[in-house]
């Protein structure tokens, strides 16, 4: 009985701390507030080349799709999906399951009013407003930099995480330190968003990106050794190719990864006397050296 009482006391003492551990600071009420929270424009001062590369990447336009398309529009349109609200004014963060990967900071730092504003912008096809929402340097190098949170804790406030060494005096007003990440160079870092397949944690499960699942279940068992970063971020390139808005670059990358061998045999089939029917046999063989299935996301 004494042991039980002691456990109960410890539970009540620890509970308030545990409840507060996952809480964040004041949440954004508007898109502009959320943008400001994760603004990384200051990174450009010291990392101009990387910042310019990032601006060309899909991470800089995660809600815009390819060629400027507003890909989340169905989620704001009544009846278009199982998640769509009846009225944009009633939209919530939960109406946008794509935030899990396309805008993860919204799950951490945004109130439902941000979802309402986004839904209204999508219905109005306000590309300028939607384009403000980006996966910035801060998202990858802080908010998503730690996976094993039970062991390592949440990403520290004021700390950026890097694939390189620790820096005790980082010249930035907000992020004053840099710590080496345990996962930044590993495929699992990318796997957080470029996922394993079905998203079964939602009330209405849905199928989405399988890249990381394909990488783990096909490429690695077949003897593959490269990481996502080694193929898509050569020399630290933050465009993280392909940029699907760049047709030439995309075609070149696909040509490097996929080979197509086509063999044909033409002949005439003598079905009956003097009745020749032209025929052709086409054999195709597609070989890929990519670390995952193509296409995927």
C-alpha positions as CSV (number, residue, x, y, z in Angstrom):
1,X,0.0,0.0,0.0
2,X,2.8,2.4,0.9
3,X,4.4,1.7,-2.5
4,X,1.2,2.4,-4.3
5,X,0.8,5.7,-2.4
6,X,4.4,6.7,-3.3
7,X,3.8,5.9,-7.0
8,X,0.6,8.0,-6.9
9,X,2.4,11.0,-5.4
10,X,5.2,10.8,-7.9
11,X,2.6,10.6,-10.7
12,X,0.8,13.7,-9.5
13,X,4.1,15.6,-9.1
14,X,5.4,14.6,-12.5
15,X,2.2,15.0,-14.4
16,X,2.1,18.8,-14.6
17,X,5.7,18.8,-16.0
18,X,4.8,16.1,-18.5
19,X,1.6,18.0,-19.6
20,X,3.6,21.2,-20.2
21,X,6.5,19.5,-22.0
22,X,4.8,19.3,-25.3
23,X,3.1,22.7,-25.2
24,X,4.4,25.5,-27.5
25,X,4.5,29.2,-27.1
26,X,1.7,31.5,-28.3
27,X,0.3,30.1,-31.5
28,X,-0.2,32.0,-34.8
29,X,-3.7,33.3,-35.5
30,X,-3.0,34.4,-39.0
31,X,-0.9,33.3,-42.0
32,X,1.4,36.3,-41.6
33,X,2.0,35.5,-38.0
34,X,2.9,31.9,-38.8
35,X,5.2,33.1,-41.6
36,X,7.0,35.4,-39.2
37,X,7.4,32.7,-36.7
38,X,9.3,30.5,-39.1
39,X,10.9,33.3,-41.2
40,X,14.4,32.3,-42.4
41,X,15.2,35.2,-44.6
42,X,18.1,36.1,-42.2
43,X,19.9,32.9,-43.2
44,X,20.5,34.5,-46.6
45,X,23.1,36.9,-45.1
46,X,25.6,34.2,-44.5
47,X,24.3,31.3,-46.6
48,X,23.4,33.2,-49.8
49,X,24.1,30.3,-52.2
50,X,22.1,27.8,-50.2
51,X,19.2,30.2,-49.7
52,X,19.1,30.9,-53.4
53,X,19.0,27.1,-54.1
54,X,16.2,26.6,-51.6
55,X,14.1,29.4,-53.2
56,X,14.1,27.2,-56.4
57,X,13.1,24.1,-54.5
58,X,9.6,22.6,-53.9
59,X,10.3,23.2,-50.2
60,X,9.9,26.9,-50.9
61,X,6.4,26.3,-52.4
62,X,5.0,23.2,-50.7
63,X,1.4,24.2,-51.2
64,X,1.7,25.3,-54.8
65,X,2.2,22.0,-56.5
66,X,3.8,21.9,-59.9
67,X,3.6,24.9,-62.3
68,X,2.0,27.1,-59.7
69,X,-1.1,24.9,-59.1
70,X,-2.9,25.4,-55.8
71,X,-2.8,21.7,-54.9
72,X,-4.7,21.9,-51.6
73,X,-7.8,23.6,-53.2
74,X,-9.9,20.4,-53.0
75,X,-9.4,20.4,-49.2
76,X,-11.1,23.8,-49.0
77,X,-13.9,22.9,-51.5
78,X,-17.2,21.5,-50.1
79,X,-17.7,17.9,-50.9
80,X,-14.4,17.5,-52.8
81,X,-12.7,15.3,-50.2
82,X,-13.6,13.6,-46.9
83,X,-11.7,16.3,-45.1
84,X,-13.4,19.3,-46.8
85,X,-15.4,21.6,-44.6
86,X,-19.0,22.6,-45.6
87,X,-17.9,26.2,-45.3
88,X,-14.3,27.7,-45.5
89,X,-15.2,29.7,-42.3
90,X,-15.4,26.3,-40.4
91,X,-12.1,25.0,-41.6
92,X,-9.7,23.7,-38.9
93,X,-6.1,22.4,-38.9
94,X,-7.6,18.9,-39.0
95,X,-9.2,19.6,-42.4
96,X,-5.7,19.8,-43.8
97,X,-4.0,16.4,-43.3
98,X,-1.4,17.4,-45.9
99,X,0.0,19.8,-43.3
100,X,1.7,16.7,-41.9
101,X,4.4,17.0,-44.6
102,X,3.6,20.1,-46.7
103,X,3.4,22.5,-43.7
104,X,4.4,20.7,-40.5
105,X,4.9,24.0,-38.6
106,X,1.2,24.6,-38.8
107,X,0.5,21.5,-36.7
108,X,2.9,22.9,-34.0
109,X,2.3,26.6,-34.1
110,X,-1.0,27.5,-35.8
111,X,-4.5,28.0,-34.5
112,X,-7.5,27.0,-36.5
113,X,-7.9,30.6,-37.7
114,X,-4.9,30.0,-39.9
115,X,-6.7,27.1,-41.6
116,X,-9.8,29.3,-42.1
117,X,-7.6,32.0,-43.8
118,X,-5.9,29.4,-46.0
119,X,-9.2,27.8,-47.0
120,X,-10.6,31.2,-48.0
121,X,-7.5,31.9,-50.0
122,X,-7.7,28.6,-51.8
123,X,-11.4,29.1,-52.7
124,X,-10.5,32.6,-54.0
125,X,-7.4,31.2,-55.8
126,X,-5.3,33.8,-54.0
127,X,-1.9,32.3,-55.1
128,X,0.0,35.2,-53.5
129,X,-1.2,34.5,-50.0
130,X,-0.9,30.7,-50.3
131,X,2.7,31.1,-51.6
132,X,3.7,32.8,-48.3
133,X,3.5,29.4,-46.6
134,X,6.9,27.7,-47.1
135,X,9.0,24.9,-45.5
136,X,11.8,27.2,-44.4
137,X,15.3,26.6,-43.1
138,X,13.9,26.8,-39.6
139,X,11.5,23.9,-40.2
140,X,14.2,21.4,-41.3
141,X,17.0,22.6,-39.1
142,X,15.0,23.0,-35.9
143,X,11.4,21.8,-35.8
144,X,12.0,18.5,-37.7
145,X,15.6,18.0,-36.7
146,X,15.0,15.4,-33.9
147,X,13.0,12.2,-34.4
148,X,13.8,10.3,-31.3
149,X,12.1,12.8,-28.9
150,X,11.5,10.4,-26.1
151,X,15.3,9.9,-25.8
152,X,16.6,13.2,-27.0
153,X,13.8,15.6,-26.2
154,X,12.2,18.3,-28.4
155,X,14.4,20.6,-30.6
156,X,15.9,23.2,-28.4
157,X,14.7,26.8,-28.7
158,X,17.4,29.0,-30.2
159,X,19.3,26.1,-31.6
160,X,19.8,25.1,-35.2
161,X,20.7,21.5,-36.1
162,X,23.3,20.8,-38.7
163,X,25.0,17.8,-40.3
164,X,28.3,19.3,-39.3
165,X,29.9,20.4,-36.0
166,X,28.6,22.2,-33.0
167,X,28.9,26.0,-33.0
168,X,28.6,27.7,-29.6
169,X,28.4,31.2,-31.0
170,X,26.2,31.3,-34.1
171,X,25.8,34.9,-35.5
172,X,22.1,35.1,-35.4
173,X,19.8,37.0,-33.0
174,X,17.3,34.1,-32.7
175,X,19.4,31.0,-33.2
176,X,22.5,31.5,-31.3
177,X,23.9,28.0,-31.3
178,X,24.3,25.1,-33.7
179,X,24.3,21.5,-32.7
180,X,25.2,18.4,-34.8
181,X,22.1,16.4,-35.7
182,X,22.2,12.6,-35.4
183,X,20.0,12.2,-38.5
184,X,20.5,15.1,-40.8
185,X,22.6,13.0,-43.2
186,X,20.4,9.9,-42.9
187,X,17.6,8.9,-45.2
188,X,15.2,8.7,-42.2
189,X,15.4,12.5,-42.0
190,X,13.7,12.8,-45.4
191,X,11.5,9.8,-44.6
192,X,9.6,12.0,-42.1
193,X,7.7,13.4,-45.0
194,X,8.6,11.3,-48.0
195,X,6.9,8.5,-46.3
196,X,6.2,4.9,-45.8
197,X,2.8,4.9,-47.5
198,X,-0.8,5.0,-46.1
199,X,-1.4,7.6,-43.4
200,X,-3.5,5.4,-41.1
201,X,-3.4,7.7,-38.1
202,X,-6.2,9.9,-39.5
203,X,-9.9,9.4,-38.9
204,X,-10.1,9.1,-42.7
205,X,-6.9,7.3,-43.7
206,X,-5.4,8.1,-47.1
207,X,-2.7,7.0,-49.4
208,X,0.3,9.3,-50.0
209,X,4.0,9.3,-50.6
210,X,5.8,5.9,-50.6
211,X,9.3,7.0,-51.4
212,X,10.9,6.1,-48.1
213,X,9.0,2.9,-47.9
214,X,10.1,1.9,-51.4
215,X,13.7,2.9,-50.4
216,X,13.6,0.7,-47.3
217,X,11.7,-2.3,-48.7
218,X,13.2,-2.5,-52.2
219,X,16.4,-0.5,-52.7
220,X,18.2,-1.4,-49.5
221,X,17.3,-5.1,-49.6
222,X,18.6,-5.2,-53.2
223,X,22.0,-4.0,-52.0
224,X,21.6,-0.2,-52.3
225,X,23.8,1.9,-50.1
226,X,23.1,5.5,-51.0
227,X,21.1,7.9,-48.9
228,X,18.5,10.3,-50.2
229,X,20.9,13.1,-49.5
230,X,23.7,11.5,-51.5
231,X,21.6,11.4,-54.7
232,X,19.4,14.5,-54.3
233,X,21.7,16.9,-52.4
234,X,25.1,16.4,-54.0
235,X,27.6,18.9,-52.6
236,X,24.9,20.2,-50.3
237,X,22.6,21.4,-53.1
238,X,19.4,22.7,-51.5
239,X,17.4,22.7,-54.7
240,X,17.0,19.0,-53.8
241,X,16.4,18.0,-57.4
242,X,14.3,17.4,-59.3
243,X,12.6,20.8,-59.5
244,X,9.5,19.7,-61.4
245,X,8.9,23.2,-62.7
246,X,12.2,22.8,-64.6
247,X,11.4,20.4,-67.4
248,X,15.0,20.2,-68.7
249,X,16.4,19.4,-65.3
250,X,13.7,16.8,-64.6
251,X,14.2,15.1,-67.9
252,X,17.9,14.9,-67.4
253,X,17.6,13.4,-63.9
254,X,15.1,10.8,-65.1
255,X,17.3,9.9,-68.0
256,X,20.2,9.2,-65.6
257,X,17.9,7.0,-63.4
258,X,15.9,5.1,-66.0
259,X,16.9,3.3,-69.2
260,X,14.4,2.0,-71.7
261,X,15.3,-0.8,-74.2
262,X,12.9,-1.4,-77.0
263,X,13.1,-4.3,-79.5
264,X,10.7,-4.7,-82.4
265,X,10.0,-7.5,-84.8
266,X,7.9,-6.8,-87.9
267,X,6.4,-9.5,-90.1
268,X,3.4,-10.4,-92.2
269,X,1.1,-13.1,-91.0
270,X,-0.2,-15.4,-93.8
271,X,-3.6,-16.1,-92.4
272,X,-4.8,-17.7,-95.6
273,X,-3.6,-17.8,-99.2
274,X,-2.9,-14.3,-100.5
275,X,-4.1,-12.7,-97.3
276,X,-1.1,-11.1,-95.6
277,X,-1.7,-9.3,-92.3
278,X,1.0,-6.9,-91.0
279,X,2.1,-7.6,-87.4
280,X,4.6,-6.3,-85.0
281,X,6.0,-7.6,-81.8
282,X,7.4,-5.0,-79.3
283,X,9.5,-6.0,-76.3
284,X,10.3,-3.3,-73.8
285,X,12.6,-3.5,-70.8
286,X,12.7,-0.6,-68.3
287,X,15.6,-0.6,-65.8
288,X,15.9,1.9,-63.0
289,X,18.9,2.7,-60.8
290,X,16.9,5.1,-58.6
291,X,16.7,4.4,-54.9
292,X,12.9,4.2,-55.0
293,X,9.9,3.7,-57.3
294,X,9.2,6.3,-59.9
295,X,6.9,8.2,-60.0
296,X,6.3,9.0,-56.3
297,X,6.4,11.9,-53.9
